[in-house]
Amino acid sequence: MPARKQSMTLTADSFPTDNHGWAELLPARRPAPPLTENCRVPWAVVGAGLTGLSCARRLAELHPQDEILLLEARQVGQGASGRNSGFAVATSQFPGRLDRRQIDEYRRINRINASGLELLSSQVAELAIDCQWRREGFIHSAADRAALAEYGHFRAYLQALEVEHRELDGDEMRELLGTGLYRAGIRIADGALVQPAALVRGLADGLPRNVRLHESSPVLEIAAGKPPSLRLATAQVRTDRLILAVNYEAGRLGFLRDRLIGSTLAGSFTRRLSAEEKAVLGSLPDWGAISLHGGGATLRLTVDGRISIRNTAEYHASRLLDDSSLIHRQATHRAAFEKRFPQLSGVPFEFAWSGVEGISRNGTNFFGLQHDNIYLAGGFNGSGVSRGTAFGRAIADYASGETSQTVSDCLASKPGTRIPPRPLLDIGAFFKVRSRFRGVGLDR
């Protein structure tokens, strides 16, 4: 039974986390217990983020008599699915001029986004998940020359695809958001804002009965045989079919090591604003704004009255930042915050956080059979809330022999471009992530 060779020996300590992020704003939760006994199951899903949760839920629907084992290395909400900025997109932004030869490709990707958004909308309603879900769209913003160029490109793209949107000038941006920094913006009609850790927790707590979730149960090695087997620190698992939903950490388990890397992002939350402080902001009670420059700041005014700002990204070997590094990055967050909201210069940050996104060299996603009875879905390039949800359901369908438009769309993902091996990987990844800030200017 050949094992998937690792570039390093994994241990239970290979999957560190911290208490920072959106989960820090939530009440304490009792996690599911670790897996401590050997078992044989029909289905095993590794990764209980949005993709893994969506996959496990769909498998439970398709195979109600089967036990579905769902393994999470950390606690639910401590991975990337609970550490993003909480944007569930319906329409992706593609940088650069509209390429009409790529219209069908744009539509394919947006169909996947829309499928995931619909799934999340229905599950939030069905399970009554308290996660500040607001499906009222959000704003793409532009302050500097490079972002204003992308504003024109994005507008042409939306018009060509007949996506409902509203173009905003600088005065309208000030009226809506309470900042005079931006010179233009585009408000997309569809899309949702969410408290991501609360969403993931709610989905995990509402899993079907035939899904058995174990948290703090990292998989340390996969043996690709018939059947596949998993080695954990305290248990062994044999499974008829294995589905990997671990995004940028697939390489640790021997998959996509030369196709997918992790970029570490960091942001800060203010304390809750007072009524007087909120009154000097714009007319929207809560909102989200994504810079049209790929390296620009992402901002949220949350339902509970906090401002979140995320504007750093770096190659950090797919790891979170330690506390001292977060303090250093927070100086960048502070400068960006006061540049946008000088009227709130006295409002302190209360929390800082970091998270890791999985990115491919050519911006593609990964979907399908990796080895006998081993399937994988991942690599969402920062759009994992809606797209990762759709990929999770689709990989469950595909592994079960089901067909759908979303399965076909996911299968049509372009092959990933190879990333050079280490140490060239580290050098190339550093410069690839750093290049996203070229020309960012005021949008940072």
VENLINQUI-V383403 format. One record per run of one state. SS is the DSSP state (helix for helix, strand for strand, loop for the rest). FROM is the first residue (numbers start at 0). LEN is the number of residues. If there is no record, write none. Layout:
BEGIN
ss	from	len
SS	FROM	LEN
SS	FROM	LEN
END
This chain:
BEGIN
ss	from	len
loop	0	2
strand	2	1
loop	3	8
helix	11	3
loop	14	7
helix	21	4
loop	25	13
strand	38	8
loop	46	3
helix	49	13
loop	62	5
strand	67	4
loop	71	8
helix	79	3
loop	82	4
strand	86	2
loop	88	11
helix	99	28
loop	127	6
strand	133	1
loop	134	3
strand	137	5
loop	142	2
helix	144	17
loop	161	3
strand	164	5
helix	169	8
loop	177	6
strand	183	5
loop	188	3
strand	191	2
loop	193	2
helix	195	10
loop	205	5
strand	210	4
loop	214	4
strand	218	5
loop	223	4
strand	227	5
loop	232	3
strand	235	9
loop	244	2
helix	246	7
loop	253	6
strand	259	11
loop	270	4
helix	274	5
loop	279	7
strand	286	5
loop	291	6
strand	297	4
loop	301	5
strand	306	8
loop	314	8
helix	322	18
loop	340	1
helix	341	3
loop	344	4
strand	348	12
loop	360	5
strand	365	6
loop	371	2
strand	373	5
loop	378	7
helix	385	14
loop	399	5
helix	404	7
loop	411	12
helix	423	14
loop	437	3
helix	440	3
loop	443	1
END
